[in-house]
Amino acid sequence: MIALLEWLYCNEIVDLKDNIAVELLTITNKYSLPKLKIEAEKCLIQNLAVETVLERAKLAVEHNARDLETAI
C-alpha cells in the first residue's frame, strides 16, 4: 500500500482519501502505529456523511478509534 509506505518514509500522507483511511485504520492496530491512526481518524471525521455514519460507527468500535466514535 503506497499510503502506508509514504507514512513510514515521510511521516505524512498527501491527499488521504476515505477508502485508504479505512484500510490504514485497520493496519494501525495491527502494527501499533498510533500517529498514523490519528491521521486516519481525522480524515474519516472530516468526511463524515449521513450515508457513512453507520459504517464509520462500526469501524470505530472494531478498531478502538475513540476520536471517530466521539465524532459520530
N, C-alpha and C positions, 0 to 999 in steps of 0.2 A: 504494500500500500504506500503510495507516494506521500500522502499526507503524514503518515507516521514517520517515514524517513526524513521528511522535511522538518518535523518537530525534533527528532533525535539529533539531527546535524545542525540545525539553525536555531532551535529553541523558539520557533514561531511557525505559524501556518498562514499563508497568504490566501485570502478568499476561501475560507472554510464554508462548505455547504452542509445543509441539514443531513443528507444521507451519509456523508463522510463523518459528520459529528456523531451520528448514531453508532457507526462502526467503531469510531475511536473511543466512545464511552465504554463499549464492551471490552475493548483492549486495555483500557486504563486500569481496570480492576485486576485483570489477569496478570499484568506486568508491573503493577504498582507504580503508576505514573500520575501522581496527584495533580501536578501543574497542568498536564495535558487534559485531565478530567475537568478541571476548572474551565479551560478554554472550550471544551466540547459542550459543557453545560451552558456556558454563556451564549454560544451560538444557538443552541436549542431554545433557550429562553427568549432570545431576541426574535426568533422566528416562530413563536407560538401562534397558532391559529385555531379557530374553532374546530376545524377538521382534524387537527392533530393532537388535541388535548388528551384524549383517552390513550392514544398510543404513547405519548410522552409521559403520562402519569404511570403507565405500566413500566416503561423503561426506567423511570426514576426509582421506582420501588425495587425492580430487579437488580439495579446496579448501584443502589445506595447513593443516589445522586440527590443529596439534600437540597441544594440550591434550586435545582429543577423542580423538585417536589414542592418546595415552598412557593415557587413562582406560579405553579398551577393552582 
